[in-house]
Amino acid sequence: MHDTPDQVHWHEPKAGENAGYGKFKRAPMPYDRFMEAEGVPVYRGIGVRRVQDLPLAPWKRLGGRGSYIQLFGTEGLWGLYLVEIPSAGALNVERHLYEKVVLVVEGRGTTEVWQEGQGKRHVFEWQKGSLFSIPLNAYHRLVNAASAPALLLCGTSAPNVMNVIDNTDFVFNCPYTFSERFAGAEDYFKPRDDIEPDPIRGLAMRRTNLIPDIVNTNLPLDNRRSPGYRRVEPFMAGNRFYLWIGQHETGRYSKAHKHASAAVLVCIKGKGYTIDLGKGGSAIPYHQEDPAIRTEFEAALAREGVAGRMNPEFYQRPPAEGEVVMGDVM
């Protein structure tokens, strides 16, 4: 059989040869094909300096302008896109089988959320710095209440869902109602400030589907990443989409660490930098790190005219269990 344009015949290798191409080719995944077919730019890279500077294009499906963001290392795990709502306008109504968390970059407005058959729509307001989640497969519409465009950064679990189902009609038009996630409770989008330990690691967690202002929200003391570090995990809409809000004190830096699940870091306030060490465990204590990290940090602070607050004792080895320390016998 000979190769034809619509069919390629498999050729058995000759003596001394190996079968196949000799390398792995990466076929576009369903989510990749979906993004390319949407008609908006797809930014691919290790990071984005300012999402406000990304090019936007008219987005027929959503009704505004937007751009996809696919950061290296997050393929198949997390989806990210930027969407602009025109002044005094609104995006199209949508529903989908993937989770979505929304951070308001600029603007103010409202979101309407409802389930099939519900007569009343739940409406809540948002502003710059608001964080909220849309319940799984619930109808929703985002409305701009200002005379200037609103800019929203949306994180989703779309790659996981689309790569498995591979049917966009089902993803966007499935009639199933996940009432265990959103049953229409009147206070569903009422911000909650109560702190409880998360069930896995015992870290500070808030069960809330809306945080009006994450820049100024209360962050409990954590201390794990750096002395004075504050952190909270918002558990939103019953999602598996994991996120946290953290804050480092001025003049201090985080212990070197790595994330196993392609974490995406979004800086919402302040200024800093990240070093890719290419190695490490869950966290490297200060006394075990490469001294060059401390040297570089102090030089960076000097260039900015900022006083360092990394106290000398931070770099001392902590006592081992049962080890006698002079201070313990005074």
C-alpha positions in Angstrom: 0.0 0.0 0.0 1.3 3.5 -0.9 0.8 6.7 1.0 -2.0 8.9 -0.1 -2.9 12.5 0.9 -5.8 11.4 3.1 -4.1 8.3 4.6 -0.6 7.4 5.6 0.4 3.8 5.6 2.5 2.5 8.4 5.9 1.2 7.2 7.6 -1.6 9.0 11.3 -0.8 9.8 14.0 -2.5 7.8 16.7 -4.5 9.4 18.8 -2.4 11.8 16.1 0.3 12.0 13.6 1.3 14.7 9.9 1.9 14.2 8.4 5.3 14.6 9.6 8.9 14.1 12.4 8.6 16.7 10.9 11.4 18.8 7.7 12.3 20.5 5.5 14.8 18.8 3.0 16.9 20.8 -0.4 17.0 19.2 -2.5 20.0 20.1 -4.8 19.2 23.0 -8.5 20.0 22.8 -8.1 23.0 25.0 -5.3 24.3 22.7 -7.5 23.9 19.7 -10.4 25.6 21.5 -8.3 28.7 22.4 -6.9 29.1 18.9 -10.5 28.9 17.5 -11.8 31.6 19.7 -10.4 34.4 17.6 -8.6 36.3 20.3 -4.8 36.4 21.0 -3.2 33.6 23.0 -0.2 34.8 25.0 2.3 32.1 25.8 5.3 32.7 28.1 6.8 32.2 31.5 5.0 35.3 32.9 3.3 38.6 32.1 4.7 41.8 33.5 1.4 43.7 33.3 -1.8 42.1 32.2 -3.1 45.6 31.3 -0.5 45.7 28.5 -1.7 42.5 26.8 -3.3 42.9 23.3 -7.0 42.4 23.3 -9.4 41.5 20.4 -13.2 41.3 20.0 -14.5 38.1 21.6 -17.6 36.9 19.8 -18.5 34.2 22.4 -18.1 36.5 25.5 -19.2 39.8 23.9 -16.2 41.9 25.1 -12.6 42.0 24.2 -10.0 39.6 25.6 -6.9 37.5 25.4 -6.0 34.0 26.6 -2.9 33.5 28.8 -1.2 30.1 28.7 1.9 30.2 31.0 4.6 27.6 30.5 4.2 24.6 32.8 0.4 25.1 33.4 -0.7 23.4 30.2 -3.5 20.9 30.9 -3.9 22.2 34.4 -5.1 25.8 34.7 -6.7 28.1 32.2 -6.3 31.9 32.4 -7.8 34.7 30.4 -8.2 38.5 30.4 -11.5 40.0 29.4 -12.6 43.6 29.0 -16.2 44.7 29.5 -17.1 47.8 27.5 -18.2 50.9 29.4 -21.8 50.7 30.6 -22.0 47.3 28.8 -22.2 43.6 29.7 -20.8 40.3 28.6 -22.9 37.6 27.1 -24.7 35.2 29.4 -22.7 31.9 29.8 -22.6 28.7 31.7 -19.9 26.0 31.6 -18.7 22.8 33.2 -15.5 24.2 34.5 -14.8 26.2 37.6 -14.0 29.9 37.4 -12.5 32.4 39.8 -12.5 36.1 38.8 -10.1 38.9 40.0 -11.2 42.4 39.1 -8.1 44.3 37.8 -9.9 47.5 36.9 -13.4 48.9 37.1 -16.6 48.2 39.0 -19.9 46.5 38.2 -22.2 43.6 39.1 -22.6 39.9 38.4 -25.9 38.1 38.0 -26.0 34.4 38.8 -28.9 31.9 38.5 -29.7 28.3 38.0 -32.1 26.8 35.4 -35.7 27.3 36.6 -34.8 29.8 39.3 -37.0 32.9 39.1 -34.7 35.2 41.0 -31.2 36.1 39.9 -28.6 36.6 42.6 -26.8 40.0 42.1 -23.7 41.2 43.8 -21.4 44.2 43.3 -17.6 44.2 42.6 -14.8 46.7 42.3 -11.1 46.8 41.7 -9.5 44.1 43.9 -12.6 42.0 44.3 -12.3 38.3 44.1 -15.3 36.0 43.4 -16.2 32.6 42.0 -19.0 31.5 39.7 -20.7 28.3 40.8 -20.2 25.3 38.5 -22.4 25.3 35.4 -24.5 28.2 36.8 -25.8 30.9 34.4 -24.1 34.2 34.9 -23.7 37.6 33.3 -21.1 40.3 34.1 -22.2 43.9 33.9 -20.0 47.0 33.8 -21.5 49.8 36.0 -18.9 52.5 35.1 -18.3 54.8 32.2 -14.8 53.3 31.6 -14.0 49.7 30.6 -13.7 47.0 33.3 -10.8 44.5 33.1 -11.2 41.0 34.7 -8.6 38.3 35.1 -10.2 34.8 35.1 -8.7 31.6 36.3 -10.4 28.3 35.3 -10.2 24.6 35.3 -11.2 24.5 31.6 -8.1 22.6 30.4 -8.9 19.6 32.6 -12.5 19.5 31.5 -12.0 20.1 27.8 -9.1 17.8 27.4 -11.1 14.9 28.8 -14.6 15.6 27.3 -13.4 17.1 24.0 -16.8 18.4 23.2 -17.4 22.2 23.5 -21.1 21.9 23.0 -21.4 19.7 26.0 -19.1 21.9 28.1 -21.1 25.0 27.4 -24.6 23.6 27.1 -24.9 20.8 29.6 -28.3 21.0 31.4 -27.2 19.5 34.7 -27.7 21.6 37.8 -25.1 21.2 40.5 -27.4 22.1 43.3 -25.0 20.8 46.0 -22.7 23.7 45.0 -25.3 26.4 44.4 -28.9 25.9 45.6 -29.9 29.5 45.5 -29.3 30.5 49.2 -30.0 34.2 49.7 -26.6 34.7 51.5 -24.6 32.8 48.9 -22.6 35.8 47.9 -22.5 37.5 51.3 -18.8 38.0 52.2 -17.7 35.9 55.2 -14.8 36.7 57.4 -14.8 33.7 59.8 -11.4 31.9 59.8 -11.2 28.1 60.2 -8.3 25.6 59.7 -8.3 24.0 56.3 -8.8 20.2 56.6 -5.6 19.2 55.0 -2.9 21.3 56.6 -4.6 23.3 59.3 -3.8 26.7 57.6 -6.1 29.7 57.8 -9.2 29.3 55.5 -12.3 31.4 54.7 -15.4 29.8 53.3 -16.7 32.7 51.2 -17.7 33.1 47.6 -16.9 36.8 47.4 -14.1 39.0 48.9 -14.9 42.6 48.1 -11.2 43.8 48.4 -8.4 41.3 48.6 -5.8 44.1 48.8 -7.1 45.3 52.2 -8.7 42.1 53.5 -7.6 40.7 56.8 -4.8 38.2 56.4 -4.0 36.0 59.5 -0.4 35.6 60.6 1.2 32.5 59.0 5.0 32.9 59.3 5.9 29.8 57.2 7.3 31.5 54.1 9.0 34.4 55.9 8.8 36.0 59.4 5.6 38.1 59.5 4.2 36.4 56.4 0.4 36.5 56.3 -1.9 34.2 54.4 -5.5 33.0 53.9 -7.1 30.4 51.6 -10.5 31.4 50.2 -12.6 28.3 49.8 -15.0 29.4 47.1 -18.1 27.8 45.5 -17.1 24.3 46.6 -14.3 24.4 44.0 -11.3 22.1 43.5 -9.6 25.2 42.1 -7.1 26.0 44.9 -5.9 29.5 45.6 -4.5 31.6 48.4 -3.8 35.3 49.2 -0.4 36.0 50.8 1.6 39.0 52.0 5.3 39.4 52.7 6.5 42.2 54.9 8.6 45.0 53.4 12.4 44.3 53.5 12.0 40.5 53.8 11.9 37.6 51.3 10.4 34.2 51.1 12.3 31.0 51.8 13.1 29.1 48.6 10.4 26.6 47.8 8.7 24.8 45.0 5.1 24.0 44.0 4.2 20.6 42.6 1.1 21.7 40.7 2.1 24.6 38.4 1.3 27.5 40.7 0.4 30.9 39.0 1.5 33.9 41.1 -0.3 37.2 40.6 1.2 40.3 42.2 -1.7 42.6 43.1 0.3 45.1 45.2 4.0 45.9 45.7 7.2 45.2 43.8 9.7 42.4 43.8 11.4 39.6 41.8 11.6 35.8 41.6 14.7 33.6 41.4 14.3 30.3 39.6 16.8 28.0 41.4 15.8 24.9 39.4 16.0 22.7 42.6 14.8 22.5 46.2 12.3 20.9 48.4 9.1 22.1 49.9 11.0 24.8 51.6 14.7 25.6 52.1 15.5 27.2 55.5 17.4 30.5 55.4 20.5 28.9 57.1 20.7 26.2 54.3 20.2 28.5 51.3 22.9 29.7 48.9 24.4 32.9 50.5 24.2 34.5 47.1 20.5 34.8 47.5 20.9 37.0 50.6 23.6 39.1 48.8 21.4 39.7 45.8 18.4 40.6 48.0 20.4 43.2 49.9 21.7 44.7 46.7 18.2 44.9 45.3 17.0 46.7 48.4 19.9 49.2 48.2 19.0 50.0 44.7 15.4 50.8 45.7 16.5 52.7 48.9 14.6 50.2 51.1 15.9 49.2 54.5 16.4 45.4 55.0 14.6 43.7 57.8 16.1 40.2 57.5 17.4 39.9 61.1 20.7 38.0 61.6 18.9 35.4 63.8 16.8 34.4 60.8 19.9 32.7 59.3 20.8 30.8 62.4 20.2 27.1 62.5 17.2 26.3 64.8 17.9 23.9 67.6 17.3 20.3 67.0 14.7 18.5 69.0 16.1 17.9 72.5 19.2 20.1 71.9 20.2 22.3 74.8 20.3 26.0 74.0 22.0 28.4 76.4 18.9 30.6 76.5 16.9 27.6 77.7 18.9 27.4 81.0 19.0 31.0 81.9 
